[in-house]
Amino acid sequence: MMQFFVWTKVHTTGSDTLEIDQMTASKTKLLEVDLAHLIHPLHNRRLHEETGHVWVKGEGAILTDANGREFIDGLAGLWNVVCGHGRSELVEAAAAQMQTLAYASSYAGSSNVPAIRLAERLAALTAPSITRFFFTSGGAESNDTSFKTARYYWRVLGRPGKSKVIARQWGYHGVTLAAMSATGLSAYWPMFEPRVPGFVHIPSPYPYRYVAPPGVSQGIAAANELEQAILREGPETVAMFLGEPVQGAGGVIPPQDDYWPRIREICNRYDVLLVADEIITGFGRTGKLFGLEHWGVAPDMILFAKAITSGYFPLGGVGMTEAIARVLDGGAPPWMHAFTYSAHPVGCAVALKTLDIIEQEEFPKQAAQKGAYLLEGLQAALAAHPHVGDVRGKGLMCGIEFVQDKATKLEHPAEQKIGSKVHAAAQKRGLYSRLRGESVFCLAPPVVTPYAILDRIVEIMGEAVREVLG
């Protein structure tokens, strides 16, 4: 059994007393302490009691739990550990920066060398129109920053009515109150209503499910949903359109090839800022350095996080055009937006080293090749199954959608928990990932994942689906 050491601590939960001193602790004991003291993201005590893991080690594409059992990390953490676990270069970059300058404020009047170098480097990597950068601690902060920046931009330009954000069904943008209001996954809303006003949702392009009117391509019709929404709300009220180039947590939904160019046209026509949420898709995941590059579209703002540090340090950011940045430069009153850890020197140092790895190891090329290989394997193993409606992907991100009836695309009733059962069957075989609801199994392993492990993912998914669905 793997040893796992924790600080000496005595605590009580009701009438029970648990004590863990400096001795070996099993997964069972650790989970007892976890349940007594930790509140988790998407907190679900029953789920954690039944299927909880305590991860103690990562190496490449493999996670090890407190009982010493190994699992394939099928979602690269939360889409972010693109370089794989255990990269000593990233640890060393963080340690070296901590020894030199562990923290300094980046509020106006202060800066630091890693932040300056990272902003300069990103300006050379992103679309030519994106020249200026603000750093955050993660994706939700990046989204919130874009909402406030869009409102500020239009207000300074004398158009304060332009404050609304149009986003999409199945979009995921984080779960702070404003980011949750942009997120188009309704399961995140009910217990926190009312949502922040001024957020509007249109249908996703969702090639498997979107129904276009006769005579119009699916991609153009889905993009035209944006124009219709702008006209309904009034162009004078809409500040920005927000979208992931490939929707990720919403079920891995790559759009049609004519979708994003039409979106760009519509945003130009109605003076609406186009904001690309590249938090999952950025830095090579889709087979291009940034997702919108597949369609030759440049945004007005680009949001990033996750892969920029491969998850080794919390860091995100917003890139913007010079036109937007100049408004921030000269606006009155000032742009009163800030985070304590913006442009954290350690995070920026780790990001710089991560970019070295991404470039030197050709992550976009790796993701394109390995993603095509994984998708082909999954389609061969699962596409003919009567309860697999769709197997799709873009780069090294894939989605497997389960249906009750393949002809009608009818989903299984949620209470049957088909997705959870497949996920449990996959874990039994050593694969850990995440679902969208109960109908879509998402896969996005680290970019460095060897082909032999991709083969094993395909085998496990085939076995798990057959165990649950026949």
GUBANU-477649 format. One record per residue (C-alpha): x, y, z; chain. Coordinates in nm, 3 decimals, m for minus. Each point is the difference from the previous one (the first is absolute). Last residue first. Example, Ala and Ser with C-alpha at 12.3 -4.5 7.8 and 13.67 -1.06 7.14 Angstrom:
// GUBANU-477649
1.367|m0.106|0.714|A
m0.137|m0.344|0.066|A
//
This chain:
// GUBANU-477649
m2.502|m0.444|m2.401|A
m0.039|0.352|0.134|A
0.189|m0.015|0.329|A
0.262|m0.269|m0.060|A
0.018|0.077|m0.372|A
0.071|0.367|0.069|A
0.270|m0.085|0.254|A
0.173|m0.252|m0.227|A
0.012|0.233|m0.298|A
0.110|0.292|0.218|A
0.275|m0.210|0.157|A
0.134|m0.118|m0.333|A
0.002|0.352|m0.146|A
0.178|0.136|0.307|A
0.252|m0.286|m0.028|A
0.082|0.099|m0.356|A
0.054|0.360|0.115|A
0.231|m0.142|0.267|A
0.207|m0.180|m0.264|A
0.007|0.321|m0.206|A
0.185|0.180|0.278|A
m0.171|0.293|0.180|A
0.211|0.317|m0.039|A
m0.304|0.207|m0.097|A
m0.157|m0.084|0.335|A
m0.334|m0.181|m0.030|A
m0.313|0.173|m0.133|A
m0.300|m0.234|0.022|A
m0.362|0.089|0.076|A
m0.282|m0.251|0.049|A
m0.333|0.153|m0.106|A
m0.350|m0.101|0.114|A
m0.032|0.003|0.377|A
0.084|0.366|0.057|A
0.311|0.088|m0.193|A
0.238|m0.260|0.134|A
0.350|m0.013|0.146|A
0.321|m0.209|m0.015|A
0.173|m0.288|0.178|A
0.113|m0.318|m0.175|A
0.130|m0.304|0.192|A
m0.233|m0.288|m0.088|A
m0.231|0.051|0.298|A
0.017|0.369|m0.084|A
m0.147|m0.073|m0.344|A
m0.287|m0.199|0.151|A
m0.069|0.286|0.242|A
m0.004|0.250|m0.289|A
m0.234|m0.225|m0.197|A
m0.232|m0.016|0.302|A
0.017|0.375|0.050|A
m0.087|0.058|m0.365|A
m0.298|m0.233|0.016|A
m0.139|0.160|0.313|A
m0.345|m0.160|m0.046|A
m0.148|0.303|0.178|A
0.103|0.220|m0.291|A
m0.239|m0.177|m0.235|A
0.200|m0.128|m0.299|A
0.031|0.250|m0.282|A
m0.208|m0.012|m0.319|A
0.215|0.032|m0.312|A
m0.310|m0.104|m0.202|A
0.172|m0.269|m0.209|A
0.263|m0.087|0.262|A
m0.249|m0.057|0.278|A
0.107|0.007|0.364|A
0.298|0.219|m0.075|A
0.361|0.024|0.120|A
0.234|0.270|m0.129|A
0.375|m0.064|m0.013|A
0.208|0.319|m0.002|A
0.361|0.051|m0.103|A
0.276|0.253|0.063|A
0.349|m0.047|m0.143|A
m0.060|0.189|m0.321|A
m0.368|0.042|m0.071|A
m0.240|m0.274|0.101|A
m0.310|m0.204|m0.062|A
m0.160|m0.335|0.076|A
m0.378|0.027|m0.037|A
m0.314|m0.195|0.082|A
0.146|m0.287|0.197|A
m0.291|m0.217|0.113|A
m0.021|m0.227|m0.305|A
0.380|m0.046|m0.009|A
0.132|0.062|m0.351|A
0.201|0.307|0.100|A
0.169|m0.174|0.295|A
0.324|m0.183|m0.079|A
0.074|0.140|m0.345|A
m0.110|0.347|0.108|A
0.213|m0.017|0.314|A
0.306|m0.110|m0.197|A
m0.042|0.269|m0.265|A
m0.047|0.261|0.271|A
0.315|m0.111|0.182|A
0.214|0.007|m0.316|A
m0.139|0.335|m0.115|A
0.068|0.142|0.346|A
0.350|m0.145|0.005|A
0.088|0.166|m0.329|A
m0.165|0.337|0.064|A
0.110|0.011|0.363|A
0.361|m0.083|m0.090|A
0.007|0.268|m0.271|A
m0.146|0.263|0.234|A
0.236|m0.116|0.276|A
0.320|0.039|m0.197|A
0.238|m0.128|0.270|A
0.218|0.313|m0.014|A
m0.298|0.237|m0.027|A
m0.219|m0.143|0.275|A
0.306|m0.063|0.220|A
0.123|0.359|m0.032|A
m0.355|0.125|0.055|A
m0.005|m0.193|0.327|A
0.326|0.169|0.103|A
m0.151|0.343|m0.059|A
m0.318|m0.100|0.183|A
0.200|m0.117|0.303|A
0.173|0.338|0.015|A
m0.335|0.179|m0.036|A
m0.149|m0.202|0.286|A
0.300|0.075|0.221|A
m0.013|0.373|m0.080|A
m0.374|0.030|0.069|A
m0.134|0.218|m0.282|A
m0.333|0.045|0.183|A
0.017|m0.156|0.346|A
m0.173|0.276|0.197|A
m0.259|0.043|m0.275|A
m0.103|0.329|m0.162|A
m0.262|0.198|m0.189|A
m0.052|0.372|0.046|A
0.062|0.097|m0.365|A
0.071|0.368|0.069|A
m0.268|0.272|0.003|A
0.070|0.107|m0.265|A
0.141|m0.213|m0.278|A
0.337|0.068|m0.157|A
0.187|m0.328|0.027|A
m0.317|m0.212|0.021|A
m0.118|0.149|m0.330|A
0.344|m0.067|m0.140|A
m0.030|m0.365|0.105|A
m0.322|m0.045|m0.200|A
0.155|0.133|m0.322|A
0.325|m0.189|0.067|A
m0.196|m0.321|m0.010|A
m0.044|m0.211|0.308|A
0.153|m0.299|0.176|A
m0.164|m0.113|0.321|A
0.164|m0.217|0.261|A
0.047|m0.316|0.196|A
0.226|m0.136|0.270|A
m0.030|m0.251|0.284|A
0.334|m0.186|0.009|A
0.095|m0.350|m0.118|A
m0.321|m0.035|m0.203|A
0.187|m0.031|m0.329|A
0.109|0.362|0.062|A
m0.158|0.148|m0.314|A
m0.205|m0.319|m0.029|A
m0.271|0.111|0.245|A
m0.046|0.375|m0.063|A
m0.102|0.203|m0.309|A
m0.250|0.261|m0.114|A
0.040|0.172|m0.338|A
m0.145|0.344|m0.071|A
m0.084|0.164|m0.330|A
0.014|m0.338|m0.171|A
0.185|m0.102|m0.319|A
m0.158|m0.260|m0.230|A
0.193|m0.219|m0.242|A
m0.227|m0.300|0.057|A
0.244|m0.245|0.159|A
0.183|0.296|0.158|A
m0.303|0.047|0.225|A
0.123|m0.289|0.215|A
0.333|0.145|0.102|A
0.341|m0.168|m0.043|A
m0.162|m0.227|m0.256|A
m0.064|m0.374|0.042|A
m0.292|0.050|0.236|A
0.198|m0.012|0.328|A
0.286|0.215|m0.125|A
0.032|0.294|0.234|A
m0.365|0.106|0.028|A
m0.303|m0.229|m0.034|A
m0.093|m0.031|0.366|A
0.024|0.366|0.106|A
m0.037|0.121|m0.358|A
m0.315|0.201|0.077|A
m0.008|0.217|m0.310|A
m0.156|0.345|0.043|A
m0.152|0.164|m0.307|A
m0.088|0.361|0.083|A
m0.332|0.113|m0.147|A
m0.009|0.295|m0.237|A
m0.306|m0.132|m0.191|A
0.154|m0.086|m0.336|A
0.339|m0.102|0.141|A
m0.158|m0.245|0.243|A
m0.210|m0.149|m0.281|A
0.299|m0.047|m0.229|A
0.203|m0.165|0.276|A
m0.284|m0.243|0.073|A
m0.014|m0.086|m0.374|A
0.371|m0.086|0.004|A
m0.062|m0.207|0.315|A
m0.275|m0.224|m0.138|A
0.114|m0.089|m0.352|A
0.221|m0.289|0.111|A
m0.272|m0.159|0.215|A
0.059|0.014|0.375|A
0.188|m0.248|0.221|A
m0.209|m0.101|0.303|A
0.192|m0.171|0.280|A
m0.293|m0.058|0.242|A
m0.079|0.328|0.175|A
0.330|m0.026|0.187|A
0.177|0.073|m0.329|A
m0.170|0.214|m0.262|A
0.243|0.037|m0.288|A
0.081|0.363|m0.086|A
m0.148|0.088|0.342|A
m0.244|0.288|m0.028|A
m0.079|0.348|0.131|A
m0.178|0.270|m0.201|A
0.047|0.353|0.128|A
m0.152|0.334|0.094|A
m0.363|m0.034|m0.109|A
m0.242|0.282|0.093|A
0.022|0.227|m0.310|A
m0.036|m0.306|m0.219|A
m0.354|m0.049|0.138|A
m0.091|m0.308|0.203|A
m0.202|m0.161|m0.278|A
0.241|0.122|m0.270|A
0.302|m0.134|0.188|A
m0.181|m0.330|0.060|A
m0.083|m0.041|m0.369|A
0.358|0.076|m0.097|A
0.128|m0.259|0.246|A
m0.243|m0.267|m0.120|A
0.147|0.072|m0.344|A
0.307|m0.193|0.113|A
m0.210|m0.315|0.041|A
m0.155|0.048|m0.345|A
0.341|0.058|m0.157|A
0.141|m0.315|0.160|A
m0.299|m0.220|m0.088|A
m0.001|0.109|m0.360|A
m0.319|0.172|m0.110|A
m0.242|m0.143|m0.259|A
m0.247|m0.141|0.247|A
0.024|0.139|0.354|A
0.284|m0.133|0.214|A
m0.047|m0.255|0.279|A
0.284|m0.008|0.255|A
0.045|m0.346|0.156|A
0.315|m0.177|m0.123|A
0.157|0.315|m0.148|A
m0.028|0.191|0.331|A
m0.008|0.363|m0.135|A
m0.101|0.095|0.356|A
m0.331|0.179|0.047|A
m0.008|0.361|0.123|A
0.037|0.123|0.355|A
m0.041|0.351|0.144|A
0.179|0.152|0.300|A
m0.105|0.350|0.111|A
m0.120|m0.078|0.350|A
0.223|m0.189|0.247|A
m0.177|m0.322|0.088|A
m0.280|m0.012|0.253|A
0.054|m0.275|0.083|A
0.279|m0.193|0.171|A
m0.161|m0.340|0.063|A
m0.145|m0.021|m0.349|A
0.295|0.105|m0.218|A
0.281|m0.256|m0.046|A
m0.226|m0.270|m0.143|A
m0.096|0.247|m0.274|A
0.323|m0.041|m0.193|A
0.027|0.317|m0.208|A
0.267|0.173|0.208|A
m0.037|0.377|m0.032|A
m0.191|0.029|0.328|A
0.253|m0.235|0.158|A
0.275|0.241|m0.108|A
m0.184|0.285|0.175|A
m0.060|m0.188|0.324|A
0.337|m0.176|m0.002|A
m0.061|m0.331|m0.171|A
0.221|m0.023|m0.306|A
m0.044|0.058|m0.373|A
m0.167|m0.317|m0.124|A
m0.210|0.013|m0.317|A
m0.268|m0.266|m0.045|A
m0.253|0.266|m0.106|A
0.178|0.304|m0.129|A
0.114|0.349|0.102|A
m0.129|0.350|m0.066|A
0.125|0.260|0.248|A
m0.193|0.322|0.057|A
0.156|0.337|0.090|A
m0.031|0.225|m0.306|A
m0.220|0.268|0.160|A
0.310|0.189|0.111|A
0.081|0.111|m0.357|A
0.220|0.308|0.050|A
0.330|m0.161|m0.096|A
0.095|m0.017|0.368|A
m0.318|m0.198|0.065|A
0.067|m0.238|m0.290|A
0.346|m0.090|0.127|A
m0.105|m0.020|0.364|A
m0.279|m0.247|m0.078|A
0.231|m0.213|m0.213|A
0.272|0.008|0.267|A
m0.244|m0.099|0.273|A
m0.126|m0.300|m0.193|A
0.354|m0.098|m0.112|A
0.133|0.012|0.356|A
m0.279|m0.227|0.119|A
0.104|m0.250|m0.266|A
0.365|0.014|0.100|A
m0.092|m0.037|0.367|A
m0.200|m0.311|m0.091|A
0.296|m0.137|m0.195|A
0.277|0.030|0.254|A
0.221|0.211|0.226|A
m0.003|0.311|m0.217|A
0.237|0.176|m0.238|A
m0.077|0.300|m0.222|A
0.149|0.001|m0.348|A
0.058|0.236|m0.293|A
0.074|m0.063|m0.370|A
m0.278|m0.206|m0.155|A
m0.041|0.116|m0.362|A
0.279|m0.227|m0.119|A
m0.188|m0.308|0.128|A
0.181|m0.161|0.296|A
0.358|m0.124|0.013|A
0.210|0.320|m0.027|A
m0.220|0.193|0.246|A
0.022|m0.302|0.228|A
0.377|0.040|0.018|A
m0.014|0.368|0.091|A
m0.261|m0.068|0.271|A
0.212|m0.284|0.139|A
0.317|0.209|0.005|A
m0.168|0.285|0.188|A
m0.159|m0.240|0.248|A
0.330|m0.181|0.059|A
0.181|0.334|0.059|A
m0.230|0.150|0.260|A
m0.233|0.300|0.009|A
m0.101|0.282|0.232|A
m0.146|0.348|m0.047|A
m0.348|m0.117|m0.083|A
m0.071|m0.315|0.202|A
0.239|m0.287|m0.075|A
0.064|m0.084|0.362|A
0.310|m0.202|0.076|A
0.039|m0.365|0.085|A
0.263|m0.273|0.026|A
0.286|0.206|m0.138|A
0.338|m0.175|m0.036|A
m0.045|m0.322|0.197|A
m0.359|m0.032|m0.113|A
0.112|0.050|m0.360|A
0.250|m0.285|0.021|A
m0.255|m0.228|0.167|A
m0.268|0.065|m0.263|A
0.238|m0.062|m0.290|A
0.133|m0.313|0.171|A
m0.348|m0.144|0.041|A
m0.076|0.074|m0.363|A
0.319|m0.166|m0.122|A
m0.066|m0.300|0.229|A
m0.308|m0.101|m0.198|A
m0.175|m0.246|0.235|A
m0.343|m0.010|m0.157|A
m0.068|0.050|m0.369|A
0.083|0.297|m0.219|A
m0.366|0.062|m0.081|A
m0.110|0.003|0.364|A
m0.293|0.236|m0.068|A
m0.310|m0.181|m0.124|A
m0.115|m0.035|0.364|A
0.269|m0.244|0.111|A
0.118|m0.112|m0.342|A
m0.350|m0.131|m0.076|A
0.069|m0.372|m0.035|A
0.260|m0.016|0.276|A
0.070|m0.372|m0.036|A
m0.032|m0.158|0.343|A
0.249|m0.172|0.230|A
m0.079|m0.163|0.335|A
0.237|0.065|0.289|A
m0.269|0.014|0.267|A
0.040|0.377|0.028|A
m0.068|0.044|m0.371|A
0.244|0.012|m0.291|A
m0.057|0.213|m0.309|A
0.149|m0.089|m0.340|A
0.038|0.213|m0.314|A
0.358|0.102|0.077|A
0.060|m0.078|0.368|A
m0.244|0.107|0.268|A
m0.001|m0.078|0.370|A
m0.221|0.012|0.309|A
m0.355|0.010|m0.131|A
m0.274|m0.066|0.254|A
m0.300|m0.138|m0.184|A
m0.371|0.017|0.081|A
m0.248|m0.248|m0.146|A
m0.270|m0.062|0.260|A
0.081|0.253|0.271|A
0.091|0.265|m0.256|A
m0.323|m0.055|m0.193|A
m0.206|0.023|0.320|A
0.181|0.316|0.111|A
m0.060|0.189|m0.323|A
0.185|0.331|m0.014|A
0.041|0.136|m0.353|A
0.342|0.120|0.120|A
0.067|m0.177|0.330|A
m0.062|0.095|0.363|A
0.264|m0.159|0.218|A
m0.009|m0.066|0.376|A
m0.176|m0.316|0.112|A
m0.036|m0.151|m0.347|A
0.373|0.041|m0.060|A
0.083|m0.152|0.338|A
m0.204|m0.309|m0.082|A
0.143|0.000|m0.353|A
0.351|m0.012|0.145|A
m0.090|m0.300|0.216|A
m0.144|m0.193|m0.294|A
0.289|0.091|m0.231|A
0.237|m0.145|0.255|A
0.223|0.199|0.231|A
0.359|m0.076|0.097|A
0.121|0.166|0.312|A
0.058|0.354|0.113|A
m0.321|0.029|0.195|A
m0.355|m0.042|m0.118|A
m0.265|0.014|0.269|A
m0.371|m0.018|m0.050|A
m0.247|0.060|0.280|A
m0.365|m0.083|m0.040|A
m0.278|0.153|0.207|A
m0.072|0.276|m0.249|A
0.298|0.031|m0.228|A
0.305|0.059|0.213|A
0.354|0.093|m0.081|A
0.350|m0.108|0.096|A
0.283|0.097|m0.231|A
0.358|m0.109|m0.063|A
0.092|0.112|m0.350|A
m0.042|m0.245|m0.288|A
0.212|m0.280|m0.146|A
m0.098|m0.230|m0.285|A
0.159|m0.342|m0.038|A
m0.105|m0.215|m0.294|A
m0.133|m0.344|0.088|A
//
